[in-house]
């Protein structure tokens, strides 16, 4: 997400952010503005580990092991439905989000974002750490406030010249160069969407599902669910998708999806990837965390 530039008439082009995944650990509320520099080297994620084609962190009641009539996605779908209920109970969370998205034929850089989310009322604050083109930009959205608009400001000269602007999150300006509108950010929205997609996929065959135990995101041991649709069909949204679930917290910390290769024998092309680091859940975020007048922020 970035404030990319201004036309000769001063029109703002593009500001938006997406998220998704979370954790359920407790922590103290951060003081002032969160981490101001991206983690060195980016996330370390690995598929290494034992392959188990039965299930990840799913209890026996969620499975019908050996049932030849059950779609291979059903254990993961049951887990996601139960997880959605648990996620609804989360009050708020903070994290460092690393997101990478393909827009058209262009795969963007990794973007590092400090993220604050409160579920009731739905509120989100973002501060961009990297790359340099977006470093220092901030945006905020509160459900029911600002006539449904988000607040945003650029960096460098754009920040000095134009300050804070209000944008319709789903308008052409805010959606330029972005995959999703800002109000869709958050683990509730993501989990709901994943459930919707999986619920459609279980209606069809041509689906291979594997679970990799011992995968890792940095030093966090995870179970990775990998879904493959071998052949492109109009009812499938991706060729390969992977969800990394933290074994200790039993929550997703990375999601990635790939398109089918453009040429025979080619590599799958990354569509989108989101990694959540430094997750802190139920930290006690207050109205000041979602106030553009907060002196720790740079909304002007």
C-alpha positions in Angstrom: 0.0 0.0 0.0 1.3 3.4 -0.8 0.5 7.0 -1.6 2.1 6.8 -5.1 2.0 10.4 -6.4 -0.2 13.3 -7.4 -1.4 14.4 -10.8 -1.1 18.0 -12.0 -4.5 18.6 -10.4 -3.3 17.3 -7.1 -5.2 14.0 -7.2 -4.0 11.4 -4.8 -3.2 8.0 -6.3 -3.5 4.9 -4.2 -3.6 4.2 -0.6 -4.7 0.8 0.9 -3.7 -2.1 3.0 -4.9 -5.8 3.5 -4.4 -8.3 6.3 -5.3 -11.4 7.6 -4.1 -13.8 10.0 -3.6 -13.6 13.8 -2.7 -15.2 17.0 -4.2 -15.7 20.5 -1.3 -14.9 22.8 -1.6 -12.2 25.5 0.8 -9.3 25.9 1.2 -5.8 27.4 0.0 -2.9 25.4 2.8 -1.2 23.5 3.9 2.3 24.6 3.6 5.0 21.9 4.2 4.2 18.3 5.1 0.5 17.7 8.3 -0.8 16.1 9.8 1.7 13.7 12.1 -0.5 11.6 11.5 -3.7 9.7 12.8 -7.0 11.0 16.3 -7.7 9.6 16.2 -10.2 6.7 12.5 -10.6 6.6 10.5 -13.7 7.7 12.2 -17.1 7.6 9.6 -19.7 6.6 10.4 -23.3 5.7 8.4 -26.3 4.6 10.9 -28.7 6.1 9.4 -31.2 8.3 7.5 -34.5 8.3 4.6 -34.7 5.8 1.4 -36.0 7.3 -1.5 -36.4 4.9 -4.1 -36.8 7.6 -4.6 -33.5 9.5 -2.8 -30.6 11.3 -3.9 -29.4 14.7 -7.4 -30.9 14.4 -8.9 -33.0 17.1 -10.4 -36.4 16.2 -13.9 -35.1 16.3 -13.1 -32.8 13.4 -12.0 -35.7 11.2 -13.3 -38.8 9.5 -10.0 -40.5 9.0 -10.1 -43.0 6.1 -13.6 -41.9 4.9 -13.3 -42.3 1.1 -16.4 -40.1 0.6 -15.0 -37.1 2.5 -13.3 -34.3 0.5 -9.7 -33.9 1.6 -10.3 -30.3 2.5 -13.0 -31.1 5.1 -10.7 -31.4 8.1 -9.2 -28.0 7.5 -12.6 -26.5 6.8 -14.0 -27.8 10.1 -10.9 -26.4 11.8 -11.4 -23.0 10.1 -15.1 -22.8 11.1 -14.3 -23.5 14.8 -11.4 -21.1 14.6 -13.6 -18.4 13.3 -15.8 -18.7 16.5 -12.6 -18.3 18.6 -11.4 -15.3 16.6 -14.7 -13.5 17.1 -13.8 -13.4 20.9 -10.5 -11.5 20.3 -10.8 -7.9 21.4 -7.7 -6.4 19.6 -4.2 -7.2 18.4 -1.0 -5.7 17.1 1.6 -7.2 14.7 4.2 -6.5 12.1 2.6 -7.5 8.8 4.7 -8.4 5.8 2.7 -8.3 2.7 3.4 -8.9 -1.0 0.9 -8.8 -3.8 0.7 -9.2 -7.5 -1.3 -6.5 -9.3 -1.9 -7.4 -12.9 1.4 -8.8 -14.2 3.5 -6.9 -11.6 4.7 -8.5 -8.4 5.4 -5.9 -5.8 8.0 -5.7 -3.1 7.6 -6.9 0.4 6.0 -4.2 2.4 6.5 -4.0 6.2 3.6 -2.6 8.2 3.0 -2.0 11.9 -0.6 -3.0 12.4 -3.2 -2.3 15.1 -6.7 -3.7 15.0 -9.6 -3.5 17.3 -12.7 -5.6 16.5 -15.5 -3.5 18.2 -16.0 -1.0 16.7 -13.9 -2.3 13.9 -10.8 0.0 13.8 -7.4 -0.3 12.1 -4.2 1.7 12.2 -1.2 1.1 9.9 2.3 2.6 9.8 4.6 1.6 6.9 8.2 0.7 7.7 9.6 -0.3 4.3 10.4 -0.1 1.5 11.6 3.5 1.3 8.9 4.5 -1.2 6.2 4.0 1.5 8.2 4.4 4.7 6.5 6.7 7.2 3.0 6.6 5.5 0.1 6.0 7.8 -3.6 5.2 7.4 -6.5 4.7 9.7 -10.1 3.4 9.4 -12.9 3.3 12.0 -16.2 1.7 11.2 -19.0 4.3 11.5 -16.6 7.3 11.6 -15.5 9.9 9.1 -18.5 9.3 6.8 -17.2 5.8 6.0 -13.8 7.2 4.8 -10.3 6.3 5.8 -7.6 8.8 6.8 -4.2 8.7 5.1 -1.1 10.7 4.5 1.9 10.2 2.3 5.6 10.7 3.0 8.3 13.2 2.0 7.0 16.2 0.0 3.5 14.7 -0.4 3.1 14.7 3.4 4.3 18.3 3.6 2.2 19.5 0.7 -1.1 17.7 1.3 -1.1 16.5 4.9 -3.9 14.1 5.8 -6.6 13.3 3.3 -9.9 11.3 3.5 -10.6 8.6 0.9 -13.4 6.2 0.2 -11.8 2.8 0.9 -13.4 1.1 -2.1 -13.1 4.1 -4.5 -10.9 4.1 -7.5 -8.2 6.2 -5.9 -7.8 4.0 -2.8 -8.0 0.8 -4.8 -5.3 1.7 -7.4 -2.6 -0.9 -7.1 -4.3 -2.8 -4.3 -6.0 -6.2 -4.1 -8.5 -5.5 -1.3 -10.3 -2.5 0.2 -9.2 -1.5 3.7 -12.5 -2.4 5.5 -11.7 -6.1 4.6 -8.6 -6.1 6.7 -8.6 -8.3 9.8 -8.6 -11.9 10.7 -12.4 -12.2 10.9 -12.8 -11.1 7.3 -9.9 -13.3 6.1 -11.1 -16.4 7.9 -14.6 -15.8 6.6 -13.3 -15.5 3.1 -11.1 -18.7 3.4 -14.2 -20.6 4.7 -16.2 -19.3 1.7 -13.5 -20.4 -0.8 -13.0 -23.8 0.8 -16.8 -24.4 1.0 -16.9 -23.9 -2.8 -13.8 -26.1 -3.4 -15.3 -29.1 -1.6 -18.0 -29.2 -4.2 -15.4 -30.3 -6.8 -12.6 -32.9 -7.2 -9.1 -32.1 -8.5 -7.9 -31.1 -5.1 -4.8 -32.4 -3.3 -4.3 -31.6 0.4 -1.2 -32.2 2.5 -0.1 -31.2 6.0 3.5 -30.6 6.7 4.4 -30.9 10.4 7.5 -29.1 11.7 7.3 -26.2 9.2 8.6 -22.9 10.7 8.0 -19.2 10.6 11.1 -17.7 12.1 11.5 -19.6 15.3 7.8 -20.6 15.5 7.0 -24.3 14.8 4.0 -24.6 12.5 1.9 -27.0 10.6 1.5 -26.1 7.0 -1.7 -27.0 5.1 -1.0 -27.1 1.4 -3.8 -27.2 -1.1 -3.2 -27.9 -4.8 -5.6 -27.6 -7.7 -3.5 -29.4 -10.5 -5.6 -28.0 -13.4 -6.9 -24.4 -13.9 -10.7 -24.3 -13.8 -13.0 -21.3 -13.6 -14.2 -22.4 -10.2 -10.7 -22.4 -8.7 -9.0 -19.2 -7.5 -5.5 -20.5 -7.1 -3.1 -23.3 -8.2 -1.4 -23.7 -4.8 -2.2 -22.2 -1.4 -0.5 -22.7 1.9 -1.5 -21.7 5.4 1.0 -21.9 8.2 -0.6 -22.5 11.6 1.4 -21.9 14.8 1.5 -25.2 16.7 1.5 -23.6 20.1 -1.1 -20.9 19.5 -3.1 -22.9 17.0 -3.6 -19.8 14.8 -2.5 -19.0 11.2 0.7 -16.8 10.9 1.3 -17.0 7.1 -0.9 -17.3 4.0 0.4 -17.6 0.5 -1.3 -18.3 -2.9 0.1 -19.0 -6.3 -1.3 -19.0 -9.8 -0.7 -21.7 -12.4 2.5 -21.4 -14.5 2.1 -19.2 -17.6 4.2 -21.7 -19.6 4.5 -25.5 -19.6 7.1 -26.5 -17.1 7.2 -23.1 -15.6 7.1 -22.1 -11.9 3.8 -21.1 -10.2 3.5 -17.3 -9.9 3.0 -15.8 -6.5 -0.4 -14.0 -6.2 -0.3 -12.8 -2.6 1.5 -13.6 0.6 0.9 -12.3 4.2 3.1 -13.0 7.2 2.4 -11.9 10.7 5.3 -11.5 13.1 5.4 -10.3 16.8 1.7 -11.0 17.3 0.2 -9.6 20.5 -3.4 -10.3 21.3 -5.8 -8.5 23.6 -3.3 -5.8 24.5 -6.0 -3.3 25.6 -6.0 -0.9 22.7 -7.9 2.3 23.5 -9.6 5.1 21.5 -6.3 7.0 21.4 -4.8 4.2 19.4 -7.3 5.0 16.7 -7.3 8.8 16.9 -5.6 10.8 14.2 -4.8 13.4 16.9 -2.6 10.9 18.8 0.8 12.8 19.1 2.7 9.5 18.4 1.2 9.6 14.8 1.8 12.1 12.0 -1.7 12.8 10.8 -2.0 16.5 10.2 
